């Protein structure tokens, strides 16, 4: 697909195309390097890299002991990025994250001035461990950093290091004494990634790897400058109008107060996804396309990121919970009913309602 026949696409230069080829090779090398310390987690690694190259943030949900911290620190090492872990606790204060101003005296003049001491948020990769363990006031300290890529203290703005990527973890087991993130804050995270138990074979490999004195050395594959360049290239990847409309359908069909919602959505959903979900579906699809070495986005790319984009944006109701229906189940049903190939939806040279844009559907 050429950039000329894709809506809103900027032309990709020869240098951009070469960078896409470079990224495809780097992606394979990064996974090979991570396999020295991480067993399995192929889908998790792919989704984290997609988020990084889309300038997005992630929530990781999984029980303790599944190597979430090791995965993130190892990924930062292979990408030659600085890494900080912030353990969220009930007594954590906003200044413990962003930094604080202290009075410093100039010994030569005796003059006292305020100096800002940067907090742990000033790194490329931040692991916000158990973010729901801290009160909303401290959670909110992350919002400006995530959205604006800056910290405000003492009336001054301090830009964060780029690239900047936040990973927040949540424990799905212990919910007593937690402060669940409000929906508006959850919506700022591009993906919600599930980290599951390893298979029997993977667990055997983990035991062999972690119960010896052998220590693996990871080689840096991409630099921060490479990542910033690739983040710009992601937005240049061309995408056809019918693929954009395909992504739009995943969000629009979850809105129970609109005519497009199917019966199972009205039965199981209390609130649907907003426009930011569509933006992340498209950006995630673009990033996945270049990770696969392609210069265009297909409906397959949209489907691949639909679950992590929508699982924290579509709210199920009591009926769904009583029947054991999860958001992933709902996304699976949407994948089944939304046509995914342009040839399947063309009729008499026109696109049916499922691929029309606008509010007249």
N, C-alpha and C positions, 0 to 999 in steps of 0.2 A: 504494500500500500504506500503510495507516495504521500508526501505531506500536503500536496496541493488539494487532494480530494478528501481531506479530513478536516472537520470543522474546528476552527480556532487554533490550528496547529501552527507553530513556528517552524520554518525550514530547519532541518538538521544538516549541519555542515559535515564535510568529510572528517574533520577532527572529531565531531560528536560521534559519528558512526564508528570511528576507530576506538573511541572511549567505551562505546557499548561493547565492542568485541573484547576490549581489555577487561571490562567488568565481568563478562561471562567467564573468562579464564580465572579471574581473581575469585569469583564466587566458588568455583570448584576447589581452588587452593585454600580458601578460608575454611571450607567444610573439612578438607583433609587435615588442616592444622588443628582445628577444634576436636577432631576425632582422637587426637593424642590425649586429651583430658576429659572429653565428653563422649558418652556412649549414647547412640540414638539421637533423639530430639531433632530429627531432620526437619519436620514441619515447623517446630518452634524456631529453629535457626533461620529458616527461610522467611518466616513472618517477621522476625526481628530485623533482618536485613532489609526487607521491603519497607518497614517503618522507618529505618534509618535513612534510606535513600529517598523517602517521601517527606522528610522533615517531620515525622510524626513521633508520638510517644505511645507507650504501651503499659497496660496492666497485665501482670502475670498472676494467674491464680493456680495454686497447687499446694499440697500439704508440705510440711517441713521435710527437709532431707532429700529433695529431688534435684539438688545441684543448681538451683536457680542463680545463686550468687556466683558460683564458680563459672557458670555459663556466661554471665554478663561480664565478669572481670576478664575472662579469657577472650571474649569477643572484642572487648575494648583493647586488649593487648594485640590481637591480630590486626586490628584497624589502627594501631598506633595512636590511641586516644587516651586521655587522662580519665581516671575512674575514681569516684567516691561513693562510699556506701553510707547512707543516713538511716540509722535505726529509729523508727518512729515509736515513741512512748507517750503515755498520758501526760508527762511533765515536760515534753519538748516544747520549746518556745520558738516563735517565728525567727528571732534573731539567731537562734542556734543553727538555723538553716541558711539564712541569707547573709549573716554577718552582723557586726555591731560597730558603733563608733566609740572610740576611747580617746581620752585626753592624753596628748603627748607633749612633753616639754622639750623645747630646744635648749640644750645645755649651754650653748654659746650666748644666747640672748635672754634666756629665761622665759621666753614667750611660750604660752600654752595654746595648742591648737588641737582640733579634733582630727583624728585619723580613722579611716574606715578599714576595719580588718575583715577581709573577705571570709565568708562562711563556706561550708562544703559544697554549696550549690555551684560554686565556680569550678566546674570541671566539664569535660565533654560528655561523659556518660555518668548519670546519677542513678543509683539504685535506692529508691525510697522503700525501704523494707517495712512491710506491714503498715502501710500508710493509713489504714483505718483504725490504728491503735491510738491515734493522736486527735485532739479536739479540732473542730472545724476551723478555728482561728489559725492554727498552725498549718492545717491542710491548705488553707487559702494562701499561705505564703508561697506555695508552689505555683499558684495560678499565674501570677505576673511573669514568673520565670518561664513557664511553659508557653504562654501565649505571646508575650512580648520579647522574650529572650533578653530580659534585663531585670535588674533588682533596683528598687528605690529605697534609699536610706538617708535620713537627714535632709530630705528635699533634693537630693542628687540622684541621678540615674547612673547605674553602673552596668555596662553591657556585659553579657556572659560570653564565655569562650564559645567559639563555633568550630565544628558543628556541636549542637547541644541536643541531648537525648535523655528523656526521663523514663525509667522503668520503675513502676510501682508494683509491689507484691501484696497479695491478700491471701490470708489463710481461710479456706472455705469451711474449716471445722469449728474453730473457736470463734463465736460471735458475741459472747458476753463481754461487756466492757469495751465494745468497739464503737466507732463513730462512722457509720457507712457514708461513703461519698455521695453528695447530692447529684442528681441527674445532670445538672448543668456542668459540674466538674468532671463527671464521667465522660461527658460528651467531648471534652478536650483531648481525651486519649484516642488515638487513631484505632488501635487494636486492643481487644481483650483476648489474651492468649492463655489457653489451658495447658498446664504442664502436668502430664499424666504419669502414672507409675510405669516403669520400664517393663518390657516383656521378660519372660524367663531367661531367654538367651542373653538379652542385654544386661540383665541383673547379674548373670554369671560373669560377664565381661567386666562389669563394674567392680565386683568383688576381687577379681584378679588384678585389676588396675590400681585399686585404692588400698590394698593391704600389703604393699611392698614398699621398699625405700626408693623405688625408681621415680624420678621427677622429670617430667617432660618440659622441654623448652619450646615456646611458641615464637614463630617468626612473624614480624609485622608484614602484612601484605599490602594494605592501602594506608595512605597518610590522610590526615585531616583535610589537606588541600585537595586530594583526589576525591574525597567524599563530597566536599562542597561543590566541586565541578560536576560530579555525577548527580547531585541533587538538582542542579540547574538543568541537566540534560533530561532528567525524568519528565520535567514539565514541557519539554519540547517534543516528546514522543507523540506522533500523530494518533488520533483516535477518531473513528468514523462515527457519524451521527447515530447510526442504529445501535452501536455499542454504548454510546452515552445514554440513549433511551433505555437500553437493556439495564444499565446500572440504575437509572432513575426508577424503574419499575420495582426494584427491590425495596426502596424506601416508600414510594408512593402507595404501594399495595398494603403496607402495614398501617396506614392511617385509617382507623375505623370509622371516622366521621366523613370520609370521602367515598364517592361512588365506586372507586376502583377496588376497594377491599373485598376479597372473597369471603365466603361464609366462615371458613375456619379462622380467619383473622378476627372477625367480629366476635367469634365465640371465645377465643383464647387471649386476645391482646387488649390491654387497657390503654396503651399509648404507643404510637409508632415512631419511626425514625424521622429526623429532620434533614434539612439540606446538607448539613455537614457530613452525614453518612454518605451521601452521593459523591461529595467531593473526595472523601477518603476511598470510596470504591474505585473511582477513576484514577486517583493518584496511586493507590495500591496496585491497580491493574497495570499502570504504566511502569512502575518500578519492577513488578514481576516480569513484565515483558522484556525489559533490558537485562534482568538477571538471567533470563532464558536465552539471551542473545538475539532477541527480535527487535525490530524497529517500529512496531505497531502493536496496538492493544486488541486482543480478541475477547470474545465473551467468556472463553475459558479462564482468562486472567481475572475477570470480574467474579466469576464463580469461586475461584480459589481464595479470594479475600473476603467473600460475603459473610462467612461465619464470624471471623474475628472483628469485622467492622460492625456487625449488627447485634451481636449477642449481648452487648451492654447498652444498646440504644432502643431495643424493642422490649417493652415491659409487659410481661404476662400477667393475667388476672388470676383470681382465686380458682376459677374453673380449670384453667390450665394446670395450676399447681396440684389440684386435687387429682387430675388425671395423669400426672407425671409428665406433662408436656413442657419442654424447655424451649428457649429461643432457638437453639440449634435445630430442634425438630421443625419449628416453623420455617426456618430458612431452607431446610431440606425440601419442604413442601412447596415453597416458592420456586426453588430451582426446578422442580418437576413441572410446574404449570406455566412458567414464563418461557416462551420460545427463545432458543439460544442461537439459531442460525438464520442469517438473513434470507437464505433461500426458502426456509420453512414458513416465513411470514409474508413473503411477497405474493400478492394476488392481483392480477390485472394491472401490474405495474405500480401498484400502490401498497403502502404499508398499512396494515390494520391498526386498530386503536392501541394495541399494546406497544407500538413503536411510533405513535404520534406524540408530538410535544405540545405543551400548552395545557390550559385548563379546560379545554372544550372536549375532553375525552368522555 
